[in-house]
Amino acid sequence: MSQCQRLIRHLKEGHSINMTNAAMIYSIGRLPARIHDIKNKPEYRSQIQGYVFEDKIVTHKNQFKEKYRVKEYWLRKLDDS
């Protein structure tokens, strides 16, 4: 199973993902590149028909209580509002 396929499965299960989680869970070092692949390569694009990517910047705290920001991605069904 490819990184893109793992990512699609994760997102279709209703989970969101950010670069930190992608690296820890799936060993994906370049999450934006995998999102781009899913959106643009026909073999992956067909697997997300009926869904649209959404994203937002979220703030977290690291182990030193310092704030940092990451982009979080998720899939939304097109018939949802």
C-alpha positions in Angstrom: 0.0 0.0 0.0 1.4 3.4 -1.0 1.7 6.4 1.2 -1.2 8.1 -0.8 -3.4 5.0 -0.3 -2.8 5.0 3.4 -3.5 8.7 3.6 -6.7 8.3 1.6 -7.9 5.5 3.9 -7.1 7.6 7.0 -8.9 10.7 5.7 -12.0 8.7 4.4 -12.3 7.2 7.9 -13.1 10.8 9.0 -9.7 11.7 10.6 -7.7 14.8 10.0 -4.0 14.8 9.6 -1.1 17.3 9.8 2.6 17.0 9.0 3.6 15.9 12.5 1.0 13.1 12.6 1.7 12.0 9.0 5.4 11.6 9.8 4.8 9.7 13.1 1.9 7.4 11.9 2.7 6.8 8.2 6.3 7.9 7.8 5.2 10.6 5.3 7.9 13.3 5.3 6.2 15.5 2.7 2.5 15.6 3.4 1.7 18.6 1.1 3.3 16.6 -1.8 1.2 13.6 -1.1 -2.0 15.8 -0.9 -1.0 17.2 -4.3 -0.5 13.7 -5.7 -4.0 12.7 -4.4 -5.6 15.7 -6.0 -3.8 15.5 -9.3 -3.0 11.9 -10.2 -5.9 10.0 -11.8 -5.3 6.8 -9.9 -5.8 8.6 -6.6 -8.3 11.3 -7.7 -10.8 8.6 -8.6 -10.6 7.3 -5.0 -11.8 10.6 -3.5 -14.6 11.3 -5.9 -17.5 12.8 -3.9 -15.0 14.4 -1.4 -13.3 17.7 -1.3 -10.1 18.5 0.6 -10.3 21.1 3.4 -7.6 22.6 5.5 -6.8 25.1 8.2 -3.9 26.3 10.2 -4.0 25.1 13.8 -1.9 26.0 16.8 -0.4 23.4 19.1 2.1 23.4 22.0 5.3 21.4 21.9 6.8 19.6 24.9 8.3 22.9 26.0 4.9 24.6 26.1 5.9 26.7 23.0 3.2 27.3 20.4 3.7 26.2 16.9 1.4 26.2 13.9 0.7 23.5 11.4 -1.7 23.0 8.5 -4.3 20.3 9.1 -6.1 18.5 6.3 -9.3 16.5 6.1 -11.8 15.3 3.5 -15.4 16.5 3.5 -18.2 14.7 1.5 -19.5 17.0 -1.2 -23.1 16.5 0.0 -22.2 17.7 3.5 -22.4 21.4 4.4 
